């Protein structure tokens, strides 16, 4: 990043200071070229500081169903609520004890305030939101049929606790009626659910739930080139995409800062985008917030309304805040998957027949190459207007449940301003902090990067 102090650099410094004053009660250090903030390319691409002049997500609660969230992380102090611990049977502590660091990372991408190091920390896309932690057991602690049961309890709790947005950066290969019912329950209570589609796009590309569950927005990952990440899973379960590569954010470990990649990260940004919009329009329903996200999405450049690599396109909350378009009816879910799956109609979670019949057919797009599908998943997400459309999600029954956080461990060195953490903190992308002596450590919950 350029070291000059004019133009965009000056705007970023001023806006960061404003956000710091609002959230922390004090000034923040401007983002220098070697700072943590300067490493967060996705915030530059999405013009976060410009959005923060309109909305920081204040008044919105985002549930993070994950490995727990550390409220003492410097970038998350004052952002984390009391929540629910579903892992006490397997792990010491409570919902504020993050046993992998992954949940803290997702919370950081959503709500980080940049307070670490006197204002030199990592920012979330919606630094004004509150995080409701729901701690799940690790994948090795779940028996063959427990995954959907735990996820269902977590989703219901989040909805009952008033979380407008529910972030699920994990997945299971089993389709379960328990999950279907829990999703319907949350939609009926006005929540909006986002889930990672998974990181095995280059290794089998299995369909995972709840991303493929009707009523859940499945989120894929793109990199700086605006193409589907090679690891990002693809198929009709993909509804939208967001940045998910080279992500710097708050996380577990001694320093509280890490770098990684994965559809987990992309999902956190989609959840944060919804929070920004909802905060600006608090009277809208979950259906209307999602419709505006689809109205303003960066559509595929191949002319299709959607493809299997990035869904309808890449999220653009800045455009949604500037020119949201018609939010549509309050009681009509903007994607037809609920009706297609035969779910009962509900005030905030059903699609009308007209919506379903007007939906385009899904693109026949395998996305088998390393960079993306036949259309490459290429988009101009912050330039080309997108069109809200519909897709019928495929169902895949599986006999074995494997609950995995959607991060990929790896060996990328941390950015210059990020000191090495002492443990691998991820679960939704490749992790980068080395262990003691500079040796990269593996994450037991995720496969190693190639």
N, C-alpha and C positions, 0 to 999 in steps of 0.2 A: 504494500500500500504506500502511496506517496507520502512523503514527510512534510509536504507544504502545509501551511496553516490557513490557506484561503479556501473559498468556495465550499465544497462539500465537507471538507475536513473541519472547517470552522463551524458549519451548521451542526455537525455531529457532536462537537465538543459542547456547544451551547445547549443542544437538546438533551444530551446526556446529563449535563449539570441540572437542567430543569427537572428531569425525571428523578435524579438523585435527591433534589430538594423536596420533591413531593413525597417520595417514598421513605427517605432516610432521615429527613429533618436536617440535612447538612449538604455541603457542596461535594461534588465529585470531581476527581482528577480527569482532565481532558484525555481523550483517547490518542496516545502517541503511536507512532508507526510500529513500535515493538510491544504494544500493550495487548492485553487479552481481548479487549473490544475490537481491536484492529484485525484480529484473527477470525472474527465472527462474520465471514463473508455473506452468510445468508441474511443477516440484518441489513447489510448494505444493499444487497440485491432487492430486498423487500422494502427498503427505505423506511426502516423502523422508526428513526427519529422523527420523520415527517408524520408518521401515523400517531406517534405518542403525543403530538400536539392536539390530536383529536380524541384519542382513546388509549388508555393503558390497560384496559380490562377491569378497572375498578368496579366493585359491586358484583363480580362474577366469581363463582366457586367452581374450580375444576377438580374433579376427583381423579387421583392418580392411582390406578389399580396396578400394583407392582410389588417391589421388594421392600417397601417402606420408604419413608422420606425423612432425612435428617434435618430437624428444624434449627440445629446449631450451625449448619453450613453458612458461612459468612454472607453468601449471596441470597440466602433464603430466610434469614432472620425476619420474623414478623409476618411471614407469608404462609406458614404451615399451621393448619388447624389440628385439633384432636380428631382422630378417625377410628378405624377399626383394624384389629389385628386378627387375621385368620391363620397365622403361622405359628402361634404360640406353642402349639403341640410339637413343632419341629425345631423352632428357633428361639433362642433366648431374646428377651426384650419385648418391645411392642411395636406399634405402627410407626414409631419414631426411630426405630432401630433398623437401619438399612443393611441387610446382611450381604448384599452384593454391590451396593452403590448405584444400581441401575435406576431405581425409583427416584433417588435424589437427582440423578442426571436428567431424567425426564421432567421432573419438577423444575429444575434449573433452566431447561430450554423453554419452559412455559412462563415461569414467574421470576427468574433471576433478576436481582436488583443491581448487580455490579458493585456491591459494597466491599467485596474482598480487596484487601490491600489498599484501603483508603479510597475506594472508587475505581480500582483497577481490576475488578472482577469481571465475571461473565454475566451478560444481560439475557433475560428471557424475552421472548417476543411480546408477552403481555405482562409486564412487571407489576401491574396493579392488582392482579387476581389473587385470590386465596386458594391454597391447595389443600384438598381433603385427602389424606393418605389412607389407602386400604392395602394392608400388607398381605401378600399371598405367599404360600409356601413355595420353596424352590422346586424345580422340575423333578429333582431326584427324590423329593419327599412326597410326591403325589403318586398314589397307586393308580392302577390302570383305568379306573373309572371315576376318580375323584376330581379331575380337572374341571369338567363342566359344572359340577356341584359347587366348587369353591368360587368359580367365576360368577355363577348365578347369584350366590349369596353376596358377592362383592358388588355386583351391578345393582341389585335390589337395595342394598344398604346405601349406596351412593345416591340413588334416586330418592329414597326416603329422607336422606339428609339434606336435600335441596341443592345438590350439585347440578348446575345447568348443563355442564359439559362433563362427559366421562371419558377419560383417556385410558386406553387399554393397549399398552405396548408389549403384548404377549399373545400367544396363540396356541391352539391345540388342533390336531389333525382330525378330531372327532366332531361330527355334527350331532348335537344333542337337543332334544326337545326342552330340556331344562334351560339351555341358553336362549332358545327361541322365546320361551315364556318370560324369562328375565328381561330380555330386550324389549318385548312388548310392554312389560310392566314399566320400564324406565321411560319409554316413549309416551305412554299414557300419562305419566307424571311430569312430562314436559322436558325431559333431558334429551341431549343430543350426544350420540355415542360415536367415537372414532377408535378404530383398531388397526394395528399394523398388519400388513398382508404377509410379512415374513421375509426372511433373508436367504432362502434356498432357491432363488431363481436360477442360479447356475449349478444347482445340485438337486435335480428332481422336480422342482417347482410344485410341491404339494399344495393343495388347497387347505387353508387354515381358517379356523374359527376363533373368535367371533367376527373376524373381518368379513367372512363370507356369509354371516348370519343376516337374514333379511332385517332391515332397519338399522344396521350398523354401517357407517361410512368406512370402507376399506381404503387405507392410505398406502401408497407406494413411495419409493425414494427416487429422487433425481440428484445429479451432481451439478457442478458449476457449468457444464456444457448443456444443461437443460434436457438431458436424455436420461432414460431409465438407468438407474444404477445396475451394474451387472448382477449383483446379488439380489436385487429386488424382485420378489415373485410377481407374476403377471397372470392375467386371466380376467374373466367376467366379474370377479369379486373386487377388482380395482375400481374405485369410484373417483379418486383424485390423487394427486401427488404433491409432495413438498420436498424441500432440500433435505438430504440425509447423508451427505458425505462431508468429511473433514469438519466435523462439528465440534466446536469448543464450547464448553458449558460447565456449570457447577456440577459436582459429583461427590462421591465418597472419598475417603482417604485423608491424609494429613493436610494436603494443600487445599482440597476442596475444588480443584479445577482439573478437568480432563478433556481429552479429544477422542472422538470416535466416529462411527458411522453406522447406519442401519435404518430400517423402516420404522423402528421405534422413534428415532429422532424426528423423522418426517411426520409421524403421527402426532407427536407433541406440538409441532408447529401448526398442524391443522387444527388441533384443539385450541391452541393459543389464538389462532386467527378467528375462530368462532367466538372466543371470549372478547376479543377486541370489538367485533361487530355488535355482539349482544350488549356490551356495556354502553355503547352509543345509542342502542335502540332497545331499552330494557322492557318495553311493552310487547316486543315481538315474541312469537312462539318459537319452539325448536324448529318447526317446519319452515318458518319464514327466514330464520337465520341460515339454514341450510340452502334454501332456495336462492338467497342473495349470494351465498358463496358460489353456487353454480352459475348464477347470472354473470358473475364477474371473473370467473376462472379463466386462466390462460389456456385456450383450447389447442388441441393438436394442430400442427401446421400442415398436415396432409389433407386437410379439408373434412376429415371425419369429425363427427360430434364427440366421439370417444374412441379410444382404442384400449387394448388389453394391457398396455404398458403403463399408461398414466391416467387411465380412466377418462374423465371429461377434461382433464388438464391440471395445471398447477395452481394452487391457491394464491389469491391476490387480495389480501385483506385491505391493502391501501386503496385499491379501486373500489372495493365494497364500501369503504368509509366515505369515499368521495362521491360516488354515483352508484348506489346500490341497485337501482332498477326496481321493478315491481316485486315486493316480497311475497306476493301471492296470498292465497287464503290461509288463515291461521290454522285450519284443521285438516289440511291436505299435505301429506308427506310427499316431497317432490320427486322421490325415486319410487318406481312402481314395484320394487322387490317384495314388499309386504303383501300386496294384493296378489302378486304372481305366485307367492308361496302359500296363499290361502289363509293368511293371518286374519283374525277377526278385525272388523273396522273399529277404530277408536278415535276419540276427538283429536289426538295429536299424533297418531301414528298410522294412518291408512292413506292409500292412494286411490284416487277416483278412477273409474273405468276410463274416462276420457283421457286422463293423464297417461294411463297405461297404453291405450291404443295409439296415442300420439308419439310414443317413445320410439326412437330409431332402433333398428336391429343392431346388435353388438358387432363390432368389427371382428372378422376372422383373422386374428393376428397372434401368432404364437410367441413372439418375442424371444426367439430362441438364441439369437446371437448375443455377443457379449455386451454390446452397447444398447440394445433395445430390440423391439420387434421390427417387422418388415417396414413399418413406417418410422422406425427408430425411436418412437416415443418423443420425438423432437417437438418442442413448443417454444413459443415466445410468451412466457407466462406473465410478464409484467408489461406487455405491449399489446398483444392481440386479445380482443374481448372474447370471452368464452360464452357458451350457451348451456344453460341448465337443461339436462336431458335425463334419460332413464336407462337402466340396464337390469336384466333379469339375472340374478345371481345363481350360479350353479351350486348344486348340493353334492357333497361327497361324504358317504358314510365310511367310517373307519372303526376298526375294532380296538385299537390301542390309542390311548390318550397320552399325548406328550405336551406338557405345558412349558413353553419356552419364552423367555424374554427376547424381544426382537432386536438385539444388538449383536454386533460381531466383534469379538476380541481381536486385537492385532498388535502390531509392533511399531506403529507410526510414532515418532518422537513427539513430545508435547511442544507447543509453541514456545517461543523464547521467554515469554513472561510467566509461563506455567511451570512451577517446580514439580518434579516427579512425585507422584503419589506412591504410597508404600503398598498398595494393593490394587488389583484390577477391579475397577468399580462398575463395570457395565453389564448390560443385558439388552441392548437394542442396536448395536453397531460394533464396529471394530474399536477396541480400546487401545489407548496409546501410552498410558503412563508406565514406565519400567518399574520393576521391583527393586529390592535391595541390590546394590552393586551395579545398577543399570541394566539388569537382565530382565527382558520382558516376561511378564507372568501371564499364564493362560487363565481364562475365565472358565470355571467348571460348568457353567450353564450354557456355554455356546461353543460352537466349533471354531477352530483357529482359522484365520484368514489364509488364503493360499500363499 
